[in-house]
Amino acid sequence: MTLDSPVPRLRTTYGIYALLIAANIFMGMIVLAQGQVIENQRVLIKNLFHDTTHSAGIRVRQVAANK
């Protein structure tokens, strides 16, 4: 086998392509998972805001009733 043999270079190229495809698929899965986490956090923040305003309204009504 000589240094300018095309067979090992071809195998190496396919190996690199396979590695890049696998890395892109993995990164895509990570991006989708992050999107789901961000969506869940958005829902939690919205619920927290609703709960906070609801409890503040209850406190205001209690203070008004005690006067």
mmCIF file of the N, C-alpha and C atoms, coordinates in Angstrom:
data_MODEL
# 
_entry.id   MODEL 
# 
loop_
_atom_site.group_PDB 
_atom_site.id 
_atom_site.type_symbol 
_atom_site.label_atom_id 
_atom_site.label_alt_id 
_atom_site.label_comp_id 
_atom_site.label_asym_id 
_atom_site.label_entity_id 
_atom_site.label_seq_id 
_atom_site.pdbx_PDB_ins_code 
_atom_site.Cartn_x 
_atom_site.Cartn_y 
_atom_site.Cartn_z 
_atom_site.occupancy 
_atom_site.B_iso_or_equiv 
_atom_site.pdbx_formal_charge 
_atom_site.auth_seq_id 
_atom_site.auth_comp_id 
_atom_site.auth_asym_id 
_atom_site.auth_atom_id 
_atom_site.pdbx_PDB_model_num 
ATOM 1   N N  . MET A 1 1  ? 0.848   -1.169 0.000  1.00 0.00 ? 1  MET A N  1 
ATOM 2   C CA . MET A 1 1  ? 0.000   0.000  0.000  1.00 0.00 ? 1  MET A CA 1 
ATOM 3   C C  . MET A 1 1  ? 0.896   1.236  0.000  1.00 0.00 ? 1  MET A C  1 
ATOM 4   N N  . THR A 1 2  ? 0.616   2.160  -0.909 1.00 0.00 ? 2  THR A N  1 
ATOM 5   C CA . THR A 1 2  ? 1.412   3.378  -0.995 1.00 0.00 ? 2  THR A CA 1 
ATOM 6   C C  . THR A 1 2  ? 0.680   4.524  -0.329 1.00 0.00 ? 2  THR A C  1 
ATOM 7   N N  . LEU A 1 3  ? 1.370   5.644  -0.196 1.00 0.00 ? 3  LEU A N  1 
ATOM 8   C CA . LEU A 1 3  ? 0.776   6.793  0.475  1.00 0.00 ? 3  LEU A CA 1 
ATOM 9   C C  . LEU A 1 3  ? -0.361  7.426  -0.329 1.00 0.00 ? 3  LEU A C  1 
ATOM 10  N N  . ASP A 1 4  ? -0.340  7.278  -1.659 1.00 0.00 ? 4  ASP A N  1 
ATOM 11  C CA . ASP A 1 4  ? -1.372  7.894  -2.479 1.00 0.00 ? 4  ASP A CA 1 
ATOM 12  C C  . ASP A 1 4  ? -2.477  6.914  -2.864 1.00 0.00 ? 4  ASP A C  1 
ATOM 13  N N  . SER A 1 5  ? -2.687  5.916  -2.052 1.00 0.00 ? 5  SER A N  1 
ATOM 14  C CA . SER A 1 5  ? -3.724  4.924  -2.311 1.00 0.00 ? 5  SER A CA 1 
ATOM 15  C C  . SER A 1 5  ? -5.096  5.531  -2.023 1.00 0.00 ? 5  SER A C  1 
ATOM 16  N N  . PRO A 1 6  ? -6.060  5.436  -2.966 1.00 0.00 ? 6  PRO A N  1 
ATOM 17  C CA . PRO A 1 6  ? -7.357  6.089  -2.775 1.00 0.00 ? 6  PRO A CA 1 
ATOM 18  C C  . PRO A 1 6  ? -8.311  5.348  -1.844 1.00 0.00 ? 6  PRO A C  1 
ATOM 19  N N  . VAL A 1 7  ? -8.105  4.062  -1.588 1.00 0.00 ? 7  VAL A N  1 
ATOM 20  C CA . VAL A 1 7  ? -9.055  3.289  -0.801 1.00 0.00 ? 7  VAL A CA 1 
ATOM 21  C C  . VAL A 1 7  ? -9.109  3.748  0.665  1.00 0.00 ? 7  VAL A C  1 
ATOM 22  N N  . PRO A 1 8  ? -7.998  3.882  1.367  1.00 0.00 ? 8  PRO A N  1 
ATOM 23  C CA . PRO A 1 8  ? -8.101  4.356  2.761  1.00 0.00 ? 8  PRO A CA 1 
ATOM 24  C C  . PRO A 1 8  ? -8.654  5.772  2.849  1.00 0.00 ? 8  PRO A C  1 
ATOM 25  N N  . ARG A 1 9  ? -8.299  6.636  1.899  1.00 0.00 ? 9  ARG A N  1 
ATOM 26  C CA . ARG A 1 9  ? -8.809  8.002  1.922  1.00 0.00 ? 9  ARG A CA 1 
ATOM 27  C C  . ARG A 1 9  ? -10.328 7.990  1.745  1.00 0.00 ? 9  ARG A C  1 
ATOM 28  N N  . LEU A 1 10 ? -10.826 7.128  0.882  1.00 0.00 ? 10 LEU A N  1 
ATOM 29  C CA . LEU A 1 10 ? -12.264 7.022  0.656  1.00 0.00 ? 10 LEU A CA 1 
ATOM 30  C C  . LEU A 1 10 ? -12.967 6.547  1.924  1.00 0.00 ? 10 LEU A C  1 
ATOM 31  N N  . ARG A 1 11 ? -12.404 5.571  2.598  1.00 0.00 ? 11 ARG A N  1 
ATOM 32  C CA . ARG A 1 11 ? -12.990 5.079  3.850  1.00 0.00 ? 11 ARG A CA 1 
ATOM 33  C C  . ARG A 1 11 ? -12.969 6.162  4.921  1.00 0.00 ? 11 ARG A C  1 
ATOM 34  N N  . THR A 1 12 ? -11.868 6.910  4.971  1.00 0.00 ? 12 THR A N  1 
ATOM 35  C CA . THR A 1 12 ? -11.757 7.986  5.948  1.00 0.00 ? 12 THR A CA 1 
ATOM 36  C C  . THR A 1 12 ? -12.798 9.065  5.671  1.00 0.00 ? 12 THR A C  1 
ATOM 37  N N  . THR A 1 13 ? -12.990 9.377  4.396  1.00 0.00 ? 13 THR A N  1 
ATOM 38  C CA . THR A 1 13 ? -13.979 10.392 4.034  1.00 0.00 ? 13 THR A CA 1 
ATOM 39  C C  . THR A 1 13 ? -15.378 9.951  4.438  1.00 0.00 ? 13 THR A C  1 
ATOM 40  N N  . TYR A 1 14 ? -15.718 8.706  4.153  1.00 0.00 ? 14 TYR A N  1 
ATOM 41  C CA . TYR A 1 14 ? -17.033 8.209  4.554  1.00 0.00 ? 14 TYR A CA 1 
ATOM 42  C C  . TYR A 1 14 ? -17.175 8.195  6.073  1.00 0.00 ? 14 TYR A C  1 
ATOM 43  N N  . GLY A 1 15 ? -16.104 7.879  6.766  1.00 0.00 ? 15 GLY A N  1 
ATOM 44  C CA . GLY A 1 15 ? -16.134 7.895  8.230  1.00 0.00 ? 15 GLY A CA 1 
ATOM 45  C C  . GLY A 1 15 ? -16.381 9.293  8.767  1.00 0.00 ? 15 GLY A C  1 
ATOM 46  N N  . ILE A 1 16 ? -15.737 10.272 8.152  1.00 0.00 ? 16 ILE A N  1 
ATOM 47  C CA . ILE A 1 16 ? -15.927 11.661 8.583  1.00 0.00 ? 16 ILE A CA 1 
ATOM 48  C C  . ILE A 1 16 ? -17.359 12.105 8.307  1.00 0.00 ? 16 ILE A C  1 
ATOM 49  N N  . TYR A 1 17 ? -17.878 11.750 7.125  1.00 0.00 ? 17 TYR A N  1 
ATOM 50  C CA . TYR A 1 17 ? -19.258 12.102 6.797  1.00 0.00 ? 17 TYR A CA 1 
ATOM 51  C C  . TYR A 1 17 ? -20.240 11.452 7.777  1.00 0.00 ? 17 TYR A C  1 
ATOM 52  N N  . ALA A 1 18 ? -20.012 10.198 8.090  1.00 0.00 ? 18 ALA A N  1 
ATOM 53  C CA . ALA A 1 18 ? -20.884 9.502  9.031  1.00 0.00 ? 18 ALA A CA 1 
ATOM 54  C C  . ALA A 1 18 ? -20.827 10.161 10.410 1.00 0.00 ? 18 ALA A C  1 
ATOM 55  N N  . LEU A 1 19 ? -19.645 10.562 10.828 1.00 0.00 ? 19 LEU A N  1 
ATOM 56  C CA . LEU A 1 19 ? -19.482 11.234 12.114 1.00 0.00 ? 19 LEU A CA 1 
ATOM 57  C C  . LEU A 1 19 ? -20.203 12.580 12.118 1.00 0.00 ? 19 LEU A C  1 
ATOM 58  N N  . LEU A 1 20 ? -20.078 13.336 11.039 1.00 0.00 ? 20 LEU A N  1 
ATOM 59  C CA . LEU A 1 20 ? -20.752 14.637 10.959 1.00 0.00 ? 20 LEU A CA 1 
ATOM 60  C C  . LEU A 1 20 ? -22.274 14.482 10.944 1.00 0.00 ? 20 LEU A C  1 
ATOM 61  N N  . ILE A 1 21 ? -22.769 13.492 10.229 1.00 0.00 ? 21 ILE A N  1 
ATOM 62  C CA . ILE A 1 21 ? -24.215 13.256 10.199 1.00 0.00 ? 21 ILE A CA 1 
ATOM 63  C C  . ILE A 1 21 ? -24.715 12.872 11.590 1.00 0.00 ? 21 ILE A C  1 
ATOM 64  N N  . ALA A 1 22 ? -23.990 11.998 12.265 1.00 0.00 ? 22 ALA A N  1 
ATOM 65  C CA . ALA A 1 22 ? -24.386 11.591 13.613 1.00 0.00 ? 22 ALA A CA 1 
ATOM 66  C C  . ALA A 1 22 ? -24.358 12.780 14.574 1.00 0.00 ? 22 ALA A C  1 
ATOM 67  N N  . ALA A 1 23 ? -23.335 13.625 14.444 1.00 0.00 ? 23 ALA A N  1 
ATOM 68  C CA . ALA A 1 23 ? -23.238 14.799 15.319 1.00 0.00 ? 23 ALA A CA 1 
ATOM 69  C C  . ALA A 1 23 ? -24.386 15.762 15.054 1.00 0.00 ? 23 ALA A C  1 
ATOM 70  N N  . ASN A 1 24 ? -24.748 15.951 13.784 1.00 0.00 ? 24 ASN A N  1 
ATOM 71  C CA . ASN A 1 24 ? -25.863 16.851 13.464 1.00 0.00 ? 24 ASN A CA 1 
ATOM 72  C C  . ASN A 1 24 ? -27.183 16.304 13.973 1.00 0.00 ? 24 ASN A C  1 
ATOM 73  N N  . ILE A 1 25 ? -27.393 15.019 13.872 1.00 0.00 ? 25 ILE A N  1 
ATOM 74  C CA . ILE A 1 25 ? -28.625 14.411 14.402 1.00 0.00 ? 25 ILE A CA 1 
ATOM 75  C C  . ILE A 1 25 ? -28.675 14.580 15.915 1.00 0.00 ? 25 ILE A C  1 
ATOM 76  N N  . PHE A 1 26 ? -27.556 14.348 16.582 1.00 0.00 ? 26 PHE A N  1 
ATOM 77  C CA . PHE A 1 26 ? -27.496 14.504 18.036 1.00 0.00 ? 26 PHE A CA 1 
ATOM 78  C C  . PHE A 1 26 ? -27.778 15.947 18.437 1.00 0.00 ? 26 PHE A C  1 
ATOM 79  N N  . MET A 1 27 ? -27.177 16.904 17.727 1.00 0.00 ? 27 MET A N  1 
ATOM 80  C CA . MET A 1 27 ? -27.407 18.318 18.039 1.00 0.00 ? 27 MET A CA 1 
ATOM 81  C C  . MET A 1 27 ? -28.864 18.704 17.784 1.00 0.00 ? 27 MET A C  1 
ATOM 82  N N  . GLY A 1 28 ? -29.465 18.142 16.743 1.00 0.00 ? 28 GLY A N  1 
ATOM 83  C CA . GLY A 1 28 ? -30.872 18.404 16.485 1.00 0.00 ? 28 GLY A CA 1 
ATOM 84  C C  . GLY A 1 28 ? -31.755 17.892 17.601 1.00 0.00 ? 28 GLY A C  1 
ATOM 85  N N  . MET A 1 29 ? -31.424 16.718 18.123 1.00 0.00 ? 29 MET A N  1 
ATOM 86  C CA . MET A 1 29 ? -32.191 16.174 19.249 1.00 0.00 ? 29 MET A CA 1 
ATOM 87  C C  . MET A 1 29 ? -32.044 17.060 20.476 1.00 0.00 ? 29 MET A C  1 
ATOM 88  N N  . ILE A 1 30 ? -30.855 17.580 20.704 1.00 0.00 ? 30 ILE A N  1 
ATOM 89  C CA . ILE A 1 30 ? -30.631 18.478 21.846 1.00 0.00 ? 30 ILE A CA 1 
ATOM 90  C C  . ILE A 1 30 ? -31.447 19.754 21.688 1.00 0.00 ? 30 ILE A C  1 
ATOM 91  N N  . VAL A 1 31 ? -31.483 20.307 20.481 1.00 0.00 ? 31 VAL A N  1 
ATOM 92  C CA . VAL A 1 31 ? -32.248 21.530 20.234 1.00 0.00 ? 31 VAL A CA 1 
ATOM 93  C C  . VAL A 1 31 ? -33.733 21.281 20.480 1.00 0.00 ? 31 VAL A C  1 
ATOM 94  N N  . LEU A 1 32 ? -34.252 20.147 20.035 1.00 0.00 ? 32 LEU A N  1 
ATOM 95  C CA . LEU A 1 32 ? -35.662 19.828 20.284 1.00 0.00 ? 32 LEU A CA 1 
ATOM 96  C C  . LEU A 1 32 ? -35.946 19.681 21.772 1.00 0.00 ? 32 LEU A C  1 
ATOM 97  N N  . ALA A 1 33 ? -35.039 19.030 22.490 1.00 0.00 ? 33 ALA A N  1 
ATOM 98  C CA . ALA A 1 33 ? -35.225 18.865 23.931 1.00 0.00 ? 33 ALA A CA 1 
ATOM 99  C C  . ALA A 1 33 ? -35.185 20.220 24.639 1.00 0.00 ? 33 ALA A C  1 
ATOM 100 N N  . GLN A 1 34 ? -34.288 21.108 24.213 1.00 0.00 ? 34 GLN A N  1 
ATOM 101 C CA . GLN A 1 34 ? -34.226 22.438 24.812 1.00 0.00 ? 34 GLN A CA 1 
ATOM 102 C C  . GLN A 1 34 ? -35.493 23.220 24.524 1.00 0.00 ? 34 GLN A C  1 
ATOM 103 N N  . GLY A 1 35 ? -36.043 23.049 23.337 1.00 0.00 ? 35 GLY A N  1 
ATOM 104 C CA . GLY A 1 35 ? -37.296 23.725 23.002 1.00 0.00 ? 35 GLY A CA 1 
ATOM 105 C C  . GLY A 1 35 ? -38.429 23.280 23.912 1.00 0.00 ? 35 GLY A C  1 
ATOM 106 N N  . GLN A 1 36 ? -38.469 21.990 24.218 1.00 0.00 ? 36 GLN A N  1 
ATOM 107 C CA . GLN A 1 36 ? -39.499 21.491 25.124 1.00 0.00 ? 36 GLN A CA 1 
ATOM 108 C C  . GLN A 1 36 ? -39.302 22.037 26.532 1.00 0.00 ? 36 GLN A C  1 
ATOM 109 N N  . VAL A 1 37 ? -38.056 22.120 26.977 1.00 0.00 ? 37 VAL A N  1 
ATOM 110 C CA . VAL A 1 37 ? -37.775 22.661 28.313 1.00 0.00 ? 37 VAL A CA 1 
ATOM 111 C C  . VAL A 1 37 ? -38.186 24.130 28.379 1.00 0.00 ? 37 VAL A C  1 
ATOM 112 N N  . ILE A 1 38 ? -37.863 24.885 27.339 1.00 0.00 ? 38 ILE A N  1 
ATOM 113 C CA . ILE A 1 38 ? -38.221 26.301 27.318 1.00 0.00 ? 38 ILE A CA 1 
ATOM 114 C C  . ILE A 1 38 ? -39.737 26.465 27.323 1.00 0.00 ? 38 ILE A C  1 
ATOM 115 N N  . GLU A 1 39 ? -40.441 25.645 26.570 1.00 0.00 ? 39 GLU A N  1 
ATOM 116 C CA . GLU A 1 39 ? -41.907 25.718 26.545 1.00 0.00 ? 39 GLU A CA 1 
ATOM 117 C C  . GLU A 1 39 ? -42.488 25.385 27.920 1.00 0.00 ? 39 GLU A C  1 
ATOM 118 N N  . ASN A 1 40 ? -41.940 24.363 28.584 1.00 0.00 ? 40 ASN A N  1 
ATOM 119 C CA . ASN A 1 40 ? -42.404 24.009 29.929 1.00 0.00 ? 40 ASN A CA 1 
ATOM 120 C C  . ASN A 1 40 ? -42.140 25.137 30.914 1.00 0.00 ? 40 ASN A C  1 
ATOM 121 N N  . GLN A 1 41 ? -40.983 25.774 30.801 1.00 0.00 ? 41 GLN A N  1 
ATOM 122 C CA . GLN A 1 41 ? -40.671 26.887 31.694 1.00 0.00 ? 41 GLN A CA 1 
ATOM 123 C C  . GLN A 1 41 ? -41.610 28.059 31.446 1.00 0.00 ? 41 GLN A C  1 
ATOM 124 N N  . ARG A 1 42 ? -41.970 28.295 30.191 1.00 0.00 ? 42 ARG A N  1 
ATOM 125 C CA . ARG A 1 42 ? -42.907 29.373 29.870 1.00 0.00 ? 42 ARG A CA 1 
ATOM 126 C C  . ARG A 1 42 ? -44.260 29.122 30.530 1.00 0.00 ? 42 ARG A C  1 
ATOM 127 N N  . VAL A 1 43 ? -44.717 27.882 30.464 1.00 0.00 ? 43 VAL A N  1 
ATOM 128 C CA . VAL A 1 43 ? -45.995 27.528 31.084 1.00 0.00 ? 43 VAL A CA 1 
ATOM 129 C C  . VAL A 1 43 ? -45.904 27.680 32.607 1.00 0.00 ? 43 VAL A C  1 
ATOM 130 N N  . LEU A 1 44 ? -44.795 27.244 33.195 1.00 0.00 ? 44 LEU A N  1 
ATOM 131 C CA . LEU A 1 44 ? -44.635 27.370 34.648 1.00 0.00 ? 44 LEU A CA 1 
ATOM 132 C C  . LEU A 1 44 ? -44.602 28.825 35.089 1.00 0.00 ? 44 LEU A C  1 
ATOM 133 N N  . ILE A 1 45 ? -43.914 29.666 34.337 1.00 0.00 ? 45 ILE A N  1 
ATOM 134 C CA . ILE A 1 45 ? -43.849 31.091 34.685 1.00 0.00 ? 45 ILE A CA 1 
ATOM 135 C C  . ILE A 1 45 ? -45.232 31.718 34.564 1.00 0.00 ? 45 ILE A C  1 
ATOM 136 N N  . LYS A 1 46 ? -45.977 31.353 33.531 1.00 0.00 ? 46 LYS A N  1 
ATOM 137 C CA . LYS A 1 46 ? -47.336 31.875 33.356 1.00 0.00 ? 46 LYS A CA 1 
ATOM 138 C C  . LYS A 1 46 ? -48.222 31.456 34.525 1.00 0.00 ? 46 LYS A C  1 
ATOM 139 N N  . ASN A 1 47 ? -48.126 30.194 34.939 1.00 0.00 ? 47 ASN A N  1 
ATOM 140 C CA . ASN A 1 47 ? -48.909 29.716 36.086 1.00 0.00 ? 47 ASN A CA 1 
ATOM 141 C C  . ASN A 1 47 ? -48.490 30.401 37.378 1.00 0.00 ? 47 ASN A C  1 
ATOM 142 N N  . LEU A 1 48 ? -47.208 30.610 37.557 1.00 0.00 ? 48 LEU A N  1 
ATOM 143 C CA . LEU A 1 48 ? -46.719 31.300 38.753 1.00 0.00 ? 48 LEU A CA 1 
ATOM 144 C C  . LEU A 1 48 ? -47.245 32.727 38.802 1.00 0.00 ? 48 LEU A C  1 
ATOM 145 N N  . PHE A 1 49 ? -47.241 33.408 37.668 1.00 0.00 ? 49 PHE A N  1 
ATOM 146 C CA . PHE A 1 49 ? -47.777 34.768 37.623 1.00 0.00 ? 49 PHE A CA 1 
ATOM 147 C C  . PHE A 1 49 ? -49.264 34.773 37.966 1.00 0.00 ? 49 PHE A C  1 
ATOM 148 N N  . HIS A 1 50 ? -49.994 33.799 37.415 1.00 0.00 ? 50 HIS A N  1 
ATOM 149 C CA . HIS A 1 50 ? -51.433 33.709 37.715 1.00 0.00 ? 50 HIS A CA 1 
ATOM 150 C C  . HIS A 1 50 ? -51.652 33.451 39.213 1.00 0.00 ? 50 HIS A C  1 
ATOM 151 N N  . ASP A 1 51 ? -50.886 32.523 39.777 1.00 0.00 ? 51 ASP A N  1 
ATOM 152 C CA . ASP A 1 51 ? -51.031 32.222 41.208 1.00 0.00 ? 51 ASP A CA 1 
ATOM 153 C C  . ASP A 1 51 ? -50.672 33.423 42.064 1.00 0.00 ? 51 ASP A C  1 
ATOM 154 N N  . THR A 1 52 ? -49.655 34.158 41.681 1.00 0.00 ? 52 THR A N  1 
ATOM 155 C CA . THR A 1 52 ? -49.233 35.325 42.451 1.00 0.00 ? 52 THR A CA 1 
ATOM 156 C C  . THR A 1 52 ? -50.306 36.399 42.428 1.00 0.00 ? 52 THR A C  1 
ATOM 157 N N  . THR A 1 53 ? -50.864 36.666 41.254 1.00 0.00 ? 53 THR A N  1 
ATOM 158 C CA . THR A 1 53 ? -51.915 37.688 41.186 1.00 0.00 ? 53 THR A CA 1 
ATOM 159 C C  . THR A 1 53 ? -53.167 37.232 41.918 1.00 0.00 ? 53 THR A C  1 
ATOM 160 N N  . HIS A 1 54 ? -53.465 35.953 41.876 1.00 0.00 ? 54 HIS A N  1 
ATOM 161 C CA . HIS A 1 54 ? -54.635 35.428 42.589 1.00 0.00 ? 54 HIS A CA 1 
ATOM 162 C C  . HIS A 1 54 ? -54.451 35.567 44.106 1.00 0.00 ? 54 HIS A C  1 
ATOM 163 N N  . SER A 1 55 ? -53.268 35.198 44.611 1.00 0.00 ? 55 SER A N  1 
ATOM 164 C CA . SER A 1 55 ? -53.041 35.295 46.056 1.00 0.00 ? 55 SER A CA 1 
ATOM 165 C C  . SER A 1 55 ? -52.971 36.755 46.502 1.00 0.00 ? 55 SER A C  1 
ATOM 166 N N  . ALA A 1 56 ? -52.470 37.635 45.648 1.00 0.00 ? 56 ALA A N  1 
ATOM 167 C CA . ALA A 1 56 ? -52.462 39.059 45.998 1.00 0.00 ? 56 ALA A CA 1 
ATOM 168 C C  . ALA A 1 56 ? -53.886 39.586 46.074 1.00 0.00 ? 56 ALA A C  1 
ATOM 169 N N  . GLY A 1 57 ? -54.746 39.139 45.177 1.00 0.00 ? 57 GLY A N  1 
ATOM 170 C CA . GLY A 1 57 ? -56.156 39.544 45.225 1.00 0.00 ? 57 GLY A CA 1 
ATOM 171 C C  . GLY A 1 57 ? -56.836 39.054 46.486 1.00 0.00 ? 57 GLY A C  1 
ATOM 172 N N  . ILE A 1 58 ? -56.527 37.845 46.906 1.00 0.00 ? 58 ILE A N  1 
ATOM 173 C CA . ILE A 1 58 ? -57.106 37.307 48.141 1.00 0.00 ? 58 ILE A CA 1 
ATOM 174 C C  . ILE A 1 58 ? -56.658 38.136 49.336 1.00 0.00 ? 58 ILE A C  1 
ATOM 175 N N  . ARG A 1 59 ? -55.368 38.496 49.384 1.00 0.00 ? 59 ARG A N  1 
ATOM 176 C CA . ARG A 1 59 ? -54.864 39.313 50.487 1.00 0.00 ? 59 ARG A CA 1 
ATOM 177 C C  . ARG A 1 59 ? -55.529 40.687 50.513 1.00 0.00 ? 59 ARG A C  1 
ATOM 178 N N  . VAL A 1 60 ? -55.723 41.269 49.350 1.00 0.00 ? 60 VAL A N  1 
ATOM 179 C CA . VAL A 1 60 ? -56.370 42.588 49.290 1.00 0.00 ? 60 VAL A CA 1 
ATOM 180 C C  . VAL A 1 60 ? -57.814 42.481 49.805 1.00 0.00 ? 60 VAL A C  1 
ATOM 181 N N  . ARG A 1 61 ? -58.512 41.430 49.436 1.00 0.00 ? 61 ARG A N  1 
ATOM 182 C CA . ARG A 1 61 ? -59.893 41.250 49.905 1.00 0.00 ? 61 ARG A CA 1 
ATOM 183 C C  . ARG A 1 61 ? -59.917 41.019 51.420 1.00 0.00 ? 61 ARG A C  1 
ATOM 184 N N  . GLN A 1 62 ? -58.937 40.284 51.947 1.00 0.00 ? 62 GLN A N  1 
ATOM 185 C CA . GLN A 1 62 ? -58.889 40.049 53.390 1.00 0.00 ? 62 GLN A CA 1 
ATOM 186 C C  . GLN A 1 62 ? -58.621 41.338 54.156 1.00 0.00 ? 62 GLN A C  1 
ATOM 187 N N  . VAL A 1 63 ? -57.712 42.149 53.631 1.00 0.00 ? 63 VAL A N  1 
ATOM 188 C CA . VAL A 1 63 ? -57.415 43.418 54.285 1.00 0.00 ? 63 VAL A CA 1 
ATOM 189 C C  . VAL A 1 63 ? -58.638 44.329 54.232 1.00 0.00 ? 63 VAL A C  1 
ATOM 190 N N  . ALA A 1 64 ? -59.320 44.354 53.105 1.00 0.00 ? 64 ALA A N  1 
ATOM 191 C CA . ALA A 1 64 ? -60.509 45.191 52.975 1.00 0.00 ? 64 ALA A CA 1 
ATOM 192 C C  . ALA A 1 64 ? -61.626 44.711 53.898 1.00 0.00 ? 64 ALA A C  1 
ATOM 193 N N  . ALA A 1 65 ? -61.743 43.403 54.105 1.00 0.00 ? 65 ALA A N  1 
ATOM 194 C CA . ALA A 1 65 ? -62.775 42.862 54.977 1.00 0.00 ? 65 ALA A CA 1 
ATOM 195 C C  . ALA A 1 65 ? -62.476 43.137 56.445 1.00 0.00 ? 65 ALA A C  1 
ATOM 196 N N  . ASN A 1 66 ? -61.223 43.247 56.823 1.00 0.00 ? 66 ASN A N  1 
ATOM 197 C CA . ASN A 1 66 ? -60.841 43.486 58.223 1.00 0.00 ? 66 ASN A CA 1 
ATOM 198 C C  . ASN A 1 66 ? -60.961 44.937 58.615 1.00 0.00 ? 66 ASN A C  1 
ATOM 199 N N  . LYS A 1 67 ? -61.133 45.846 57.680 1.00 0.00 ? 67 LYS A N  1 
ATOM 200 C CA . LYS A 1 67 ? -61.223 47.268 58.034 1.00 0.00 ? 67 LYS A CA 1 
ATOM 201 C C  . LYS A 1 67 ? -62.565 47.640 58.527 1.00 0.00 ? 67 LYS A C  1 
# 
